[in-house]
Amino acid sequence: MTPPSAKAVVKGKATQTSFIVNVSFAFAVSAYPTEAKKSLNGETGKTLPSGKKYNHAMDTPDPNAERMARFLAGDKTANGAFLAGVLTTGIYCLPACPARKPLPGNVVFVDTPAEAKARGLRACKRCRPDEFYAGRHPDRQRLTALAEAVRRNPGAWAHASDIAAASPWGTTKCAALFRAHYGLTPAAFLTQARVQAATRLLRLPRQPVLEAGFAVGFDSASAFYRCFRQAVGCAPGEYRKRG
């Protein structure tokens, strides 16, 4: 069998390539809407069926669409990126404000508190955006003060629920703040504070072991021994002997 000549091979490849290009173009045209077909044919700028002029600017995404999505989702990572002004209430909020979300038509977006105030809006008293932009975090400050009070005298807190009761938040938010900042629930934080306080007492000379446990808030010897061993790796008596 005689092999094909070089010219025949080249011609065959050219024909195959032309066929692929034509098929691909036909598929693209069929997949695009009418206005896209006009763009492919170099007719950008001509009148659309709606009577409007086609413009590539129509393809540019609305930056406020992303802001609205993040605001309605309560995206905490958006705090500091923009502010949402609510026209019906006259306030401006952080994107993650826990207040009920308004209708999208009643929302405007601004970049800074100054811009919001220039529009006649006032700061939300719930999420406190001015304090956030000033670098102050009231919840964090209150949480730190509460945590220090627990560490200072854990025996004064009979139950983890007492921590939430002493805070300005409800049980759910109090627990969320402790997990976010300390990686522990209020109950686990209280146990940790009790064990740490017990280690300090056990360093004192002639300190009875069980009295140390009861003094820091443990209500039974078994709970004291179990929690102490889990946290420190040895029994309270052994810890005291180590000095």
Biotite code that builds the C-alpha atoms (Angstrom):
import biotite.structure as struc

atoms = struc.array([
    struc.Atom([0.000, 0.000, 0.000], chain_id="A", res_id=1, res_name="MET", atom_name="CA", element="C"),
    struc.Atom([1.427, 3.371, -1.063], chain_id="A", res_id=2, res_name="THR", atom_name="CA", element="C"),
    struc.Atom([1.824, 5.861, 1.861], chain_id="A", res_id=3, res_name="PRO", atom_name="CA", element="C"),
    struc.Atom([0.082, 9.244, 1.413], chain_id="A", res_id=4, res_name="PRO", atom_name="CA", element="C"),
    struc.Atom([2.202, 12.087, 0.160], chain_id="A", res_id=5, res_name="SER", atom_name="CA", element="C"),
    struc.Atom([3.241, 14.960, 2.452], chain_id="A", res_id=6, res_name="ALA", atom_name="CA", element="C"),
    struc.Atom([0.870, 17.334, 0.622], chain_id="A", res_id=7, res_name="LYS", atom_name="CA", element="C"),
    struc.Atom([-2.063, 14.988, 1.148], chain_id="A", res_id=8, res_name="ALA", atom_name="CA", element="C"),
    struc.Atom([-1.308, 14.734, 4.869], chain_id="A", res_id=9, res_name="VAL", atom_name="CA", element="C"),
    struc.Atom([-1.104, 18.518, 5.248], chain_id="A", res_id=10, res_name="VAL", atom_name="CA", element="C"),
    struc.Atom([-4.314, 18.995, 3.281], chain_id="A", res_id=11, res_name="LYS", atom_name="CA", element="C"),
    struc.Atom([-6.088, 16.402, 5.410], chain_id="A", res_id=12, res_name="GLY", atom_name="CA", element="C"),
    struc.Atom([-5.018, 18.055, 8.637], chain_id="A", res_id=13, res_name="LYS", atom_name="CA", element="C"),
    struc.Atom([-6.072, 21.483, 7.381], chain_id="A", res_id=14, res_name="ALA", atom_name="CA", element="C"),
    struc.Atom([-9.493, 20.142, 6.443], chain_id="A", res_id=15, res_name="THR", atom_name="CA", element="C"),
    struc.Atom([-9.891, 18.491, 9.863], chain_id="A", res_id=16, res_name="GLN", atom_name="CA", element="C"),
    struc.Atom([-8.840, 21.684, 11.677], chain_id="A", res_id=17, res_name="THR", atom_name="CA", element="C"),
    struc.Atom([-11.254, 23.798, 9.617], chain_id="A", res_id=18, res_name="SER", atom_name="CA", element="C"),
    struc.Atom([-14.076, 21.372, 10.409], chain_id="A", res_id=19, res_name="PHE", atom_name="CA", element="C"),
    struc.Atom([-13.349, 21.548, 14.183], chain_id="A", res_id=20, res_name="ILE", atom_name="CA", element="C"),
    struc.Atom([-13.237, 25.359, 14.164], chain_id="A", res_id=21, res_name="VAL", atom_name="CA", element="C"),
    struc.Atom([-16.516, 25.620, 12.255], chain_id="A", res_id=22, res_name="ASN", atom_name="CA", element="C"),
    struc.Atom([-18.269, 23.166, 14.565], chain_id="A", res_id=23, res_name="VAL", atom_name="CA", element="C"),
    struc.Atom([-16.951, 24.941, 17.688], chain_id="A", res_id=24, res_name="SER", atom_name="CA", element="C"),
    struc.Atom([-18.081, 28.326, 16.402], chain_id="A", res_id=25, res_name="PHE", atom_name="CA", element="C"),
    struc.Atom([-21.520, 27.015, 15.508], chain_id="A", res_id=26, res_name="ALA", atom_name="CA", element="C"),
    struc.Atom([-21.884, 25.515, 19.006], chain_id="A", res_id=27, res_name="PHE", atom_name="CA", element="C"),
    struc.Atom([-20.829, 28.786, 20.648], chain_id="A", res_id=28, res_name="ALA", atom_name="CA", element="C"),
    struc.Atom([-23.310, 30.797, 18.605], chain_id="A", res_id=29, res_name="VAL", atom_name="CA", element="C"),
    struc.Atom([-26.148, 28.404, 19.412], chain_id="A", res_id=30, res_name="SER", atom_name="CA", element="C"),
    struc.Atom([-25.293, 28.493, 23.118], chain_id="A", res_id=31, res_name="ALA", atom_name="CA", element="C"),
    struc.Atom([-25.228, 32.278, 23.418], chain_id="A", res_id=32, res_name="TYR", atom_name="CA", element="C"),
    struc.Atom([-28.323, 34.488, 23.607], chain_id="A", res_id=33, res_name="PRO", atom_name="CA", element="C"),
    struc.Atom([-29.158, 36.887, 20.789], chain_id="A", res_id=34, res_name="THR", atom_name="CA", element="C"),
    struc.Atom([-27.109, 39.765, 22.160], chain_id="A", res_id=35, res_name="GLU", atom_name="CA", element="C"),
    struc.Atom([-24.071, 37.511, 22.510], chain_id="A", res_id=36, res_name="ALA", atom_name="CA", element="C"),
    struc.Atom([-24.428, 36.416, 18.891], chain_id="A", res_id=37, res_name="LYS", atom_name="CA", element="C"),
    struc.Atom([-24.329, 40.056, 17.853], chain_id="A", res_id=38, res_name="LYS", atom_name="CA", element="C"),
    struc.Atom([-21.159, 40.530, 19.854], chain_id="A", res_id=39, res_name="SER", atom_name="CA", element="C"),
    struc.Atom([-19.554, 37.513, 18.143], chain_id="A", res_id=40, res_name="LEU", atom_name="CA", element="C"),
    struc.Atom([-20.464, 38.965, 14.737], chain_id="A", res_id=41, res_name="ASN", atom_name="CA", element="C"),
    struc.Atom([-18.937, 42.330, 15.597], chain_id="A", res_id=42, res_name="GLY", atom_name="CA", element="C"),
    struc.Atom([-22.320, 43.994, 16.072], chain_id="A", res_id=43, res_name="GLU", atom_name="CA", element="C"),
    struc.Atom([-21.757, 45.183, 19.664], chain_id="A", res_id=44, res_name="THR", atom_name="CA", element="C"),
    struc.Atom([-23.598, 48.414, 20.245], chain_id="A", res_id=45, res_name="GLY", atom_name="CA", element="C"),
    struc.Atom([-26.576, 47.606, 18.035], chain_id="A", res_id=46, res_name="LYS", atom_name="CA", element="C"),
    struc.Atom([-30.134, 47.566, 19.299], chain_id="A", res_id=47, res_name="THR", atom_name="CA", element="C"),
    struc.Atom([-31.289, 44.584, 21.373], chain_id="A", res_id=48, res_name="LEU", atom_name="CA", element="C"),
    struc.Atom([-34.769, 43.072, 20.984], chain_id="A", res_id=49, res_name="PRO", atom_name="CA", element="C"),
    struc.Atom([-35.778, 45.030, 24.092], chain_id="A", res_id=50, res_name="SER", atom_name="CA", element="C"),
    struc.Atom([-35.038, 48.259, 22.274], chain_id="A", res_id=51, res_name="GLY", atom_name="CA", element="C"),
    struc.Atom([-31.991, 49.038, 24.463], chain_id="A", res_id=52, res_name="LYS", atom_name="CA", element="C"),
    struc.Atom([-28.456, 49.432, 23.190], chain_id="A", res_id=53, res_name="LYS", atom_name="CA", element="C"),
    struc.Atom([-26.101, 46.572, 24.019], chain_id="A", res_id=54, res_name="TYR", atom_name="CA", element="C"),
    struc.Atom([-23.076, 47.717, 25.963], chain_id="A", res_id=55, res_name="ASN", atom_name="CA", element="C"),
    struc.Atom([-20.289, 45.703, 27.567], chain_id="A", res_id=56, res_name="HIS", atom_name="CA", element="C"),
    struc.Atom([-20.880, 47.735, 30.729], chain_id="A", res_id=57, res_name="ALA", atom_name="CA", element="C"),
    struc.Atom([-24.051, 45.682, 31.083], chain_id="A", res_id=58, res_name="MET", atom_name="CA", element="C"),
    struc.Atom([-21.821, 42.690, 31.872], chain_id="A", res_id=59, res_name="ASP", atom_name="CA", element="C"),
    struc.Atom([-20.083, 44.444, 34.793], chain_id="A", res_id=60, res_name="THR", atom_name="CA", element="C"),
    struc.Atom([-21.293, 43.001, 38.145], chain_id="A", res_id=61, res_name="PRO", atom_name="CA", element="C"),
    struc.Atom([-22.935, 45.347, 40.613], chain_id="A", res_id=62, res_name="ASP", atom_name="CA", element="C"),
    struc.Atom([-20.547, 45.766, 43.603], chain_id="A", res_id=63, res_name="PRO", atom_name="CA", element="C"),
    struc.Atom([-23.527, 46.307, 45.895], chain_id="A", res_id=64, res_name="ASN", atom_name="CA", element="C"),
    struc.Atom([-24.907, 42.871, 45.014], chain_id="A", res_id=65, res_name="ALA", atom_name="CA", element="C"),
    struc.Atom([-22.000, 41.202, 46.809], chain_id="A", res_id=66, res_name="GLU", atom_name="CA", element="C"),
    struc.Atom([-22.334, 43.594, 49.742], chain_id="A", res_id=67, res_name="ARG", atom_name="CA", element="C"),
    struc.Atom([-26.033, 42.830, 50.020], chain_id="A", res_id=68, res_name="MET", atom_name="CA", element="C"),
    struc.Atom([-25.369, 39.087, 50.002], chain_id="A", res_id=69, res_name="ALA", atom_name="CA", element="C"),
    struc.Atom([-22.755, 39.386, 52.747], chain_id="A", res_id=70, res_name="ARG", atom_name="CA", element="C"),
    struc.Atom([-24.971, 41.704, 54.791], chain_id="A", res_id=71, res_name="PHE", atom_name="CA", element="C"),
    struc.Atom([-28.022, 39.437, 54.601], chain_id="A", res_id=72, res_name="LEU", atom_name="CA", element="C"),
    struc.Atom([-25.819, 36.466, 55.525], chain_id="A", res_id=73, res_name="ALA", atom_name="CA", element="C"),
    struc.Atom([-24.431, 38.301, 58.585], chain_id="A", res_id=74, res_name="GLY", atom_name="CA", element="C"),
    struc.Atom([-20.876, 37.727, 57.357], chain_id="A", res_id=75, res_name="ASP", atom_name="CA", element="C"),
    struc.Atom([-18.529, 38.619, 60.251], chain_id="A", res_id=76, res_name="LYS", atom_name="CA", element="C"),
    struc.Atom([-15.558, 38.834, 57.906], chain_id="A", res_id=77, res_name="THR", atom_name="CA", element="C"),
    struc.Atom([-17.265, 41.780, 56.200], chain_id="A", res_id=78, res_name="ALA", atom_name="CA", element="C"),
    struc.Atom([-17.072, 43.917, 59.356], chain_id="A", res_id=79, res_name="ASN", atom_name="CA", element="C"),
    struc.Atom([-14.792, 46.811, 58.510], chain_id="A", res_id=80, res_name="GLY", atom_name="CA", element="C"),
    struc.Atom([-15.236, 46.419, 54.759], chain_id="A", res_id=81, res_name="ALA", atom_name="CA", element="C"),
    struc.Atom([-18.437, 48.466, 54.572], chain_id="A", res_id=82, res_name="PHE", atom_name="CA", element="C"),
    struc.Atom([-21.457, 49.629, 56.558], chain_id="A", res_id=83, res_name="LEU", atom_name="CA", element="C"),
    struc.Atom([-25.144, 49.089, 55.890], chain_id="A", res_id=84, res_name="ALA", atom_name="CA", element="C"),
    struc.Atom([-27.491, 52.043, 56.342], chain_id="A", res_id=85, res_name="GLY", atom_name="CA", element="C"),
    struc.Atom([-31.161, 51.313, 56.989], chain_id="A", res_id=86, res_name="VAL", atom_name="CA", element="C"),
    struc.Atom([-33.293, 54.110, 55.608], chain_id="A", res_id=87, res_name="LEU", atom_name="CA", element="C"),
    struc.Atom([-36.466, 53.163, 57.477], chain_id="A", res_id=88, res_name="THR", atom_name="CA", element="C"),
    struc.Atom([-34.851, 53.321, 60.922], chain_id="A", res_id=89, res_name="THR", atom_name="CA", element="C"),
    struc.Atom([-32.149, 55.881, 60.183], chain_id="A", res_id=90, res_name="GLY", atom_name="CA", element="C"),
    struc.Atom([-29.302, 53.778, 61.583], chain_id="A", res_id=91, res_name="ILE", atom_name="CA", element="C"),
    struc.Atom([-26.145, 52.236, 60.176], chain_id="A", res_id=92, res_name="TYR", atom_name="CA", element="C"),
    struc.Atom([-24.800, 48.827, 61.160], chain_id="A", res_id=93, res_name="CYS", atom_name="CA", element="C"),
    struc.Atom([-21.918, 46.450, 60.770], chain_id="A", res_id=94, res_name="LEU", atom_name="CA", element="C"),
    struc.Atom([-22.614, 43.717, 58.196], chain_id="A", res_id=95, res_name="PRO", atom_name="CA", element="C"),
    struc.Atom([-22.741, 41.097, 60.985], chain_id="A", res_id=96, res_name="ALA", atom_name="CA", element="C"),
    struc.Atom([-25.167, 43.055, 63.164], chain_id="A", res_id=97, res_name="CYS", atom_name="CA", element="C"),
    struc.Atom([-27.437, 40.506, 64.912], chain_id="A", res_id=98, res_name="PRO", atom_name="CA", element="C"),
    struc.Atom([-30.526, 42.698, 64.521], chain_id="A", res_id=99, res_name="ALA", atom_name="CA", element="C"),
    struc.Atom([-33.263, 41.577, 62.174], chain_id="A", res_id=100, res_name="ARG", atom_name="CA", element="C"),
    struc.Atom([-32.314, 42.268, 58.572], chain_id="A", res_id=101, res_name="LYS", atom_name="CA", element="C"),
    struc.Atom([-34.337, 44.956, 56.740], chain_id="A", res_id=102, res_name="PRO", atom_name="CA", element="C"),
    struc.Atom([-35.784, 44.686, 53.258], chain_id="A", res_id=103, res_name="LEU", atom_name="CA", element="C"),
    struc.Atom([-33.052, 45.088, 50.625], chain_id="A", res_id=104, res_name="PRO", atom_name="CA", element="C"),
    struc.Atom([-34.847, 48.085, 49.140], chain_id="A", res_id=105, res_name="GLY", atom_name="CA", element="C"),
    struc.Atom([-34.382, 49.974, 52.398], chain_id="A", res_id=106, res_name="ASN", atom_name="CA", element="C"),
    struc.Atom([-30.603, 49.481, 52.560], chain_id="A", res_id=107, res_name="VAL", atom_name="CA", element="C"),
    struc.Atom([-27.767, 51.712, 51.355], chain_id="A", res_id=108, res_name="VAL", atom_name="CA", element="C"),
    struc.Atom([-24.080, 50.896, 51.649], chain_id="A", res_id=109, res_name="PHE", atom_name="CA", element="C"),
    struc.Atom([-21.355, 53.277, 52.746], chain_id="A", res_id=110, res_name="VAL", atom_name="CA", element="C"),
    struc.Atom([-17.658, 52.885, 53.387], chain_id="A", res_id=111, res_name="ASP", atom_name="CA", element="C"),
    struc.Atom([-17.143, 54.758, 56.656], chain_id="A", res_id=112, res_name="THR", atom_name="CA", element="C"),
    struc.Atom([-19.063, 56.004, 59.703], chain_id="A", res_id=113, res_name="PRO", atom_name="CA", element="C"),
    struc.Atom([-18.376, 59.566, 58.544], chain_id="A", res_id=114, res_name="ALA", atom_name="CA", element="C"),
    struc.Atom([-20.105, 58.876, 55.234], chain_id="A", res_id=115, res_name="GLU", atom_name="CA", element="C"),
    struc.Atom([-23.052, 57.321, 57.043], chain_id="A", res_id=116, res_name="ALA", atom_name="CA", element="C"),
    struc.Atom([-23.416, 60.345, 59.328], chain_id="A", res_id=117, res_name="LYS", atom_name="CA", element="C"),
    struc.Atom([-23.234, 62.661, 56.331], chain_id="A", res_id=118, res_name="ALA", atom_name="CA", element="C"),
    struc.Atom([-26.353, 60.887, 55.077], chain_id="A", res_id=119, res_name="ARG", atom_name="CA", element="C"),
    struc.Atom([-28.104, 61.628, 58.349], chain_id="A", res_id=120, res_name="GLY", atom_name="CA", element="C"),
    struc.Atom([-27.777, 58.124, 59.773], chain_id="A", res_id=121, res_name="LEU", atom_name="CA", element="C"),
    struc.Atom([-26.851, 57.294, 63.375], chain_id="A", res_id=122, res_name="ARG", atom_name="CA", element="C"),
    struc.Atom([-24.876, 54.384, 64.812], chain_id="A", res_id=123, res_name="ALA", atom_name="CA", element="C"),
    struc.Atom([-26.689, 51.187, 65.782], chain_id="A", res_id=124, res_name="CYS", atom_name="CA", element="C"),
    struc.Atom([-26.724, 50.692, 69.546], chain_id="A", res_id=125, res_name="LYS", atom_name="CA", element="C"),
    struc.Atom([-26.695, 46.928, 69.182], chain_id="A", res_id=126, res_name="ARG", atom_name="CA", element="C"),
    struc.Atom([-23.594, 46.290, 67.045], chain_id="A", res_id=127, res_name="CYS", atom_name="CA", element="C"),
    struc.Atom([-21.910, 49.663, 67.891], chain_id="A", res_id=128, res_name="ARG", atom_name="CA", element="C"),
    struc.Atom([-20.083, 50.272, 64.597], chain_id="A", res_id=129, res_name="PRO", atom_name="CA", element="C"),
    struc.Atom([-18.330, 53.432, 65.836], chain_id="A", res_id=130, res_name="ASP", atom_name="CA", element="C"),
    struc.Atom([-16.621, 51.471, 68.588], chain_id="A", res_id=131, res_name="GLU", atom_name="CA", element="C"),
    struc.Atom([-15.601, 48.793, 66.130], chain_id="A", res_id=132, res_name="PHE", atom_name="CA", element="C"),
    struc.Atom([-14.014, 51.346, 63.794], chain_id="A", res_id=133, res_name="TYR", atom_name="CA", element="C"),
    struc.Atom([-12.292, 53.026, 66.740], chain_id="A", res_id=134, res_name="ALA", atom_name="CA", element="C"),
    struc.Atom([-10.683, 49.706, 67.636], chain_id="A", res_id=135, res_name="GLY", atom_name="CA", element="C"),
    struc.Atom([-12.754, 49.214, 70.755], chain_id="A", res_id=136, res_name="ARG", atom_name="CA", element="C"),
    struc.Atom([-14.588, 45.926, 71.287], chain_id="A", res_id=137, res_name="HIS", atom_name="CA", element="C"),
    struc.Atom([-16.994, 46.222, 74.259], chain_id="A", res_id=138, res_name="PRO", atom_name="CA", element="C"),
    struc.Atom([-17.901, 42.519, 74.259], chain_id="A", res_id=139, res_name="ASP", atom_name="CA", element="C"),
    struc.Atom([-14.256, 41.518, 74.371], chain_id="A", res_id=140, res_name="ARG", atom_name="CA", element="C"),
    struc.Atom([-13.549, 43.939, 77.206], chain_id="A", res_id=141, res_name="GLN", atom_name="CA", element="C"),
    struc.Atom([-16.535, 42.724, 79.226], chain_id="A", res_id=142, res_name="ARG", atom_name="CA", element="C"),
    struc.Atom([-15.583, 39.101, 78.575], chain_id="A", res_id=143, res_name="LEU", atom_name="CA", element="C"),
    struc.Atom([-12.007, 39.687, 79.721], chain_id="A", res_id=144, res_name="THR", atom_name="CA", element="C"),
    struc.Atom([-13.211, 41.311, 82.938], chain_id="A", res_id=145, res_name="ALA", atom_name="CA", element="C"),
    struc.Atom([-15.630, 38.441, 83.593], chain_id="A", res_id=146, res_name="LEU", atom_name="CA", element="C"),
    struc.Atom([-12.960, 35.807, 82.898], chain_id="A", res_id=147, res_name="ALA", atom_name="CA", element="C"),
    struc.Atom([-10.548, 37.511, 85.293], chain_id="A", res_id=148, res_name="GLU", atom_name="CA", element="C"),
    struc.Atom([-13.202, 37.540, 88.010], chain_id="A", res_id=149, res_name="ALA", atom_name="CA", element="C"),
    struc.Atom([-13.712, 33.792, 87.570], chain_id="A", res_id=150, res_name="VAL", atom_name="CA", element="C"),
    struc.Atom([-9.976, 33.096, 87.662], chain_id="A", res_id=151, res_name="ARG", atom_name="CA", element="C"),
    struc.Atom([-9.466, 35.296, 90.696], chain_id="A", res_id=152, res_name="ARG", atom_name="CA", element="C"),
    struc.Atom([-12.031, 33.488, 92.819], chain_id="A", res_id=153, res_name="ASN", atom_name="CA", element="C"),
    struc.Atom([-13.443, 30.361, 91.130], chain_id="A", res_id=154, res_name="PRO", atom_name="CA", element="C"),
    struc.Atom([-14.944, 29.167, 94.405], chain_id="A", res_id=155, res_name="GLY", atom_name="CA", element="C"),
    struc.Atom([-17.469, 32.006, 94.208], chain_id="A", res_id=156, res_name="ALA", atom_name="CA", element="C"),
    struc.Atom([-19.046, 30.468, 91.086], chain_id="A", res_id=157, res_name="TRP", atom_name="CA", element="C"),
    struc.Atom([-21.068, 27.411, 92.001], chain_id="A", res_id=158, res_name="ALA", atom_name="CA", element="C"),
    struc.Atom([-22.154, 26.606, 88.451], chain_id="A", res_id=159, res_name="HIS", atom_name="CA", element="C"),
    struc.Atom([-21.309, 27.649, 84.911], chain_id="A", res_id=160, res_name="ALA", atom_name="CA", element="C"),
    struc.Atom([-24.779, 29.163, 84.640], chain_id="A", res_id=161, res_name="SER", atom_name="CA", element="C"),
    struc.Atom([-23.702, 31.706, 87.264], chain_id="A", res_id=162, res_name="ASP", atom_name="CA", element="C"),
    struc.Atom([-21.148, 33.044, 84.774], chain_id="A", res_id=163, res_name="ILE", atom_name="CA", element="C"),
    struc.Atom([-23.806, 33.716, 82.156], chain_id="A", res_id=164, res_name="ALA", atom_name="CA", element="C"),
    struc.Atom([-26.065, 35.236, 84.809], chain_id="A", res_id=165, res_name="ALA", atom_name="CA", element="C"),
    struc.Atom([-23.313, 37.688, 85.767], chain_id="A", res_id=166, res_name="ALA", atom_name="CA", element="C"),
    struc.Atom([-22.682, 38.679, 82.144], chain_id="A", res_id=167, res_name="SER", atom_name="CA", element="C"),
    struc.Atom([-24.599, 41.237, 80.062], chain_id="A", res_id=168, res_name="PRO", atom_name="CA", element="C"),
    struc.Atom([-25.504, 38.509, 77.541], chain_id="A", res_id=169, res_name="TRP", atom_name="CA", element="C"),
    struc.Atom([-27.757, 35.520, 77.390], chain_id="A", res_id=170, res_name="GLY", atom_name="CA", element="C"),
    struc.Atom([-26.519, 31.974, 77.907], chain_id="A", res_id=171, res_name="THR", atom_name="CA", element="C"),
    struc.Atom([-26.056, 31.284, 74.193], chain_id="A", res_id=172, res_name="THR", atom_name="CA", element="C"),
    struc.Atom([-24.031, 34.393, 73.402], chain_id="A", res_id=173, res_name="LYS", atom_name="CA", element="C"),
    struc.Atom([-21.967, 34.032, 76.583], chain_id="A", res_id=174, res_name="CYS", atom_name="CA", element="C"),
    struc.Atom([-21.026, 30.497, 75.584], chain_id="A", res_id=175, res_name="ALA", atom_name="CA", element="C"),
    struc.Atom([-20.225, 31.612, 72.022], chain_id="A", res_id=176, res_name="ALA", atom_name="CA", element="C"),
    struc.Atom([-17.911, 34.359, 73.275], chain_id="A", res_id=177, res_name="LEU", atom_name="CA", element="C"),
    struc.Atom([-16.050, 31.991, 75.614], chain_id="A", res_id=178, res_name="PHE", atom_name="CA", element="C"),
    struc.Atom([-15.570, 29.478, 72.791], chain_id="A", res_id=179, res_name="ARG", atom_name="CA", element="C"),
    struc.Atom([-14.434, 32.188, 70.371], chain_id="A", res_id=180, res_name="ALA", atom_name="CA", element="C"),
    struc.Atom([-11.894, 33.816, 72.705], chain_id="A", res_id=181, res_name="HIS", atom_name="CA", element="C"),
    struc.Atom([-10.783, 30.976, 74.991], chain_id="A", res_id=182, res_name="TYR", atom_name="CA", element="C"),
    struc.Atom([-11.691, 27.847, 73.051], chain_id="A", res_id=183, res_name="GLY", atom_name="CA", element="C"),
    struc.Atom([-13.705, 26.599, 76.029], chain_id="A", res_id=184, res_name="LEU", atom_name="CA", element="C"),
    struc.Atom([-17.297, 26.536, 77.173], chain_id="A", res_id=185, res_name="THR", atom_name="CA", element="C"),
    struc.Atom([-18.023, 28.500, 80.374], chain_id="A", res_id=186, res_name="PRO", atom_name="CA", element="C"),
    struc.Atom([-18.198, 25.184, 82.274], chain_id="A", res_id=187, res_name="ALA", atom_name="CA", element="C"),
    struc.Atom([-14.798, 24.042, 80.986], chain_id="A", res_id=188, res_name="ALA", atom_name="CA", element="C"),
    struc.Atom([-13.335, 27.487, 81.685], chain_id="A", res_id=189, res_name="PHE", atom_name="CA", element="C"),
    struc.Atom([-14.607, 27.348, 85.263], chain_id="A", res_id=190, res_name="LEU", atom_name="CA", element="C"),
    struc.Atom([-13.097, 23.883, 85.778], chain_id="A", res_id=191, res_name="THR", atom_name="CA", element="C"),
    struc.Atom([-9.786, 25.096, 84.374], chain_id="A", res_id=192, res_name="GLN", atom_name="CA", element="C"),
    struc.Atom([-9.837, 28.106, 86.706], chain_id="A", res_id=193, res_name="ALA", atom_name="CA", element="C"),
    struc.Atom([-10.550, 25.848, 89.702], chain_id="A", res_id=194, res_name="ARG", atom_name="CA", element="C"),
    struc.Atom([-7.651, 23.542, 88.907], chain_id="A", res_id=195, res_name="VAL", atom_name="CA", element="C"),
    struc.Atom([-5.275, 26.473, 88.429], chain_id="A", res_id=196, res_name="GLN", atom_name="CA", element="C"),
    struc.Atom([-6.373, 27.961, 91.738], chain_id="A", res_id=197, res_name="ALA", atom_name="CA", element="C"),
    struc.Atom([-5.921, 24.575, 93.442], chain_id="A", res_id=198, res_name="ALA", atom_name="CA", element="C"),
    struc.Atom([-2.324, 24.316, 92.184], chain_id="A", res_id=199, res_name="THR", atom_name="CA", element="C"),
    struc.Atom([-1.584, 27.672, 93.798], chain_id="A", res_id=200, res_name="ARG", atom_name="CA", element="C"),
    struc.Atom([-3.038, 26.540, 97.115], chain_id="A", res_id=201, res_name="LEU", atom_name="CA", element="C"),
    struc.Atom([-1.161, 23.244, 97.023], chain_id="A", res_id=202, res_name="LEU", atom_name="CA", element="C"),
    struc.Atom([2.128, 25.117, 96.840], chain_id="A", res_id=203, res_name="ARG", atom_name="CA", element="C"),
    struc.Atom([1.432, 26.592, 100.267], chain_id="A", res_id=204, res_name="LEU", atom_name="CA", element="C"),
    struc.Atom([3.031, 24.760, 103.238], chain_id="A", res_id=205, res_name="PRO", atom_name="CA", element="C"),
    struc.Atom([0.815, 22.307, 105.145], chain_id="A", res_id=206, res_name="ARG", atom_name="CA", element="C"),
    struc.Atom([-2.165, 22.849, 102.821], chain_id="A", res_id=207, res_name="GLN", atom_name="CA", element="C"),
    struc.Atom([-4.645, 19.930, 103.163], chain_id="A", res_id=208, res_name="PRO", atom_name="CA", element="C"),
    struc.Atom([-5.359, 18.479, 99.744], chain_id="A", res_id=209, res_name="VAL", atom_name="CA", element="C"),
    struc.Atom([-9.130, 18.102, 100.007], chain_id="A", res_id=210, res_name="LEU", atom_name="CA", element="C"),
    struc.Atom([-9.550, 21.528, 101.580], chain_id="A", res_id=211, res_name="GLU", atom_name="CA", element="C"),
    struc.Atom([-7.805, 23.003, 98.563], chain_id="A", res_id=212, res_name="ALA", atom_name="CA", element="C"),
    struc.Atom([-10.312, 21.310, 96.265], chain_id="A", res_id=213, res_name="GLY", atom_name="CA", element="C"),
    struc.Atom([-13.335, 22.470, 98.216], chain_id="A", res_id=214, res_name="PHE", atom_name="CA", element="C"),
    struc.Atom([-11.932, 25.986, 98.543], chain_id="A", res_id=215, res_name="ALA", atom_name="CA", element="C"),
    struc.Atom([-11.770, 26.474, 94.784], chain_id="A", res_id=216, res_name="VAL", atom_name="CA", element="C"),
    struc.Atom([-15.330, 25.276, 94.217], chain_id="A", res_id=217, res_name="GLY", atom_name="CA", element="C"),
    struc.Atom([-15.274, 21.514, 93.648], chain_id="A", res_id=218, res_name="PHE", atom_name="CA", element="C"),
    struc.Atom([-18.288, 19.959, 95.345], chain_id="A", res_id=219, res_name="ASP", atom_name="CA", element="C"),
    struc.Atom([-16.809, 16.465, 95.814], chain_id="A", res_id=220, res_name="SER", atom_name="CA", element="C"),
    struc.Atom([-13.446, 14.803, 96.301], chain_id="A", res_id=221, res_name="ALA", atom_name="CA", element="C"),
    struc.Atom([-13.992, 12.585, 93.259], chain_id="A", res_id=222, res_name="SER", atom_name="CA", element="C"),
    struc.Atom([-14.675, 15.567, 90.982], chain_id="A", res_id=223, res_name="ALA", atom_name="CA", element="C"),
    struc.Atom([-11.605, 17.352, 92.325], chain_id="A", res_id=224, res_name="PHE", atom_name="CA", element="C"),
    struc.Atom([-9.282, 14.370, 91.820], chain_id="A", res_id=225, res_name="TYR", atom_name="CA", element="C"),
    struc.Atom([-10.672, 13.556, 88.378], chain_id="A", res_id=226, res_name="ARG", atom_name="CA", element="C"),
    struc.Atom([-10.482, 17.111, 87.001], chain_id="A", res_id=227, res_name="CYS", atom_name="CA", element="C"),
    struc.Atom([-7.084, 17.772, 88.586], chain_id="A", res_id=228, res_name="PHE", atom_name="CA", element="C"),
    struc.Atom([-5.537, 14.608, 87.130], chain_id="A", res_id=229, res_name="ARG", atom_name="CA", element="C"),
    struc.Atom([-6.987, 15.307, 83.675], chain_id="A", res_id=230, res_name="GLN", atom_name="CA", element="C"),
    struc.Atom([-5.573, 18.846, 83.642], chain_id="A", res_id=231, res_name="ALA", atom_name="CA", element="C"),
    struc.Atom([-2.223, 18.383, 85.421], chain_id="A", res_id=232, res_name="VAL", atom_name="CA", element="C"),
    struc.Atom([-1.400, 14.754, 84.749], chain_id="A", res_id=233, res_name="GLY", atom_name="CA", element="C"),
    struc.Atom([-1.073, 13.643, 88.369], chain_id="A", res_id=234, res_name="CYS", atom_name="CA", element="C"),
    struc.Atom([-3.062, 13.471, 91.611], chain_id="A", res_id=235, res_name="ALA", atom_name="CA", element="C"),
    struc.Atom([-3.274, 16.597, 93.836], chain_id="A", res_id=236, res_name="PRO", atom_name="CA", element="C"),
    struc.Atom([-1.265, 14.921, 96.599], chain_id="A", res_id=237, res_name="GLY", atom_name="CA", element="C"),
    struc.Atom([1.522, 13.986, 94.225], chain_id="A", res_id=238, res_name="GLU", atom_name="CA", element="C"),
    struc.Atom([1.566, 17.528, 92.839], chain_id="A", res_id=239, res_name="TYR", atom_name="CA", element="C"),
    struc.Atom([1.983, 18.922, 96.345], chain_id="A", res_id=240, res_name="ARG", atom_name="CA", element="C"),
    struc.Atom([4.913, 16.588, 97.053], chain_id="A", res_id=241, res_name="LYS", atom_name="CA", element="C"),
    struc.Atom([6.651, 17.770, 93.917], chain_id="A", res_id=242, res_name="ARG", atom_name="CA", element="C"),
    struc.Atom([6.486, 21.269, 95.332], chain_id="A", res_id=243, res_name="GLY", atom_name="CA", element="C"),
])
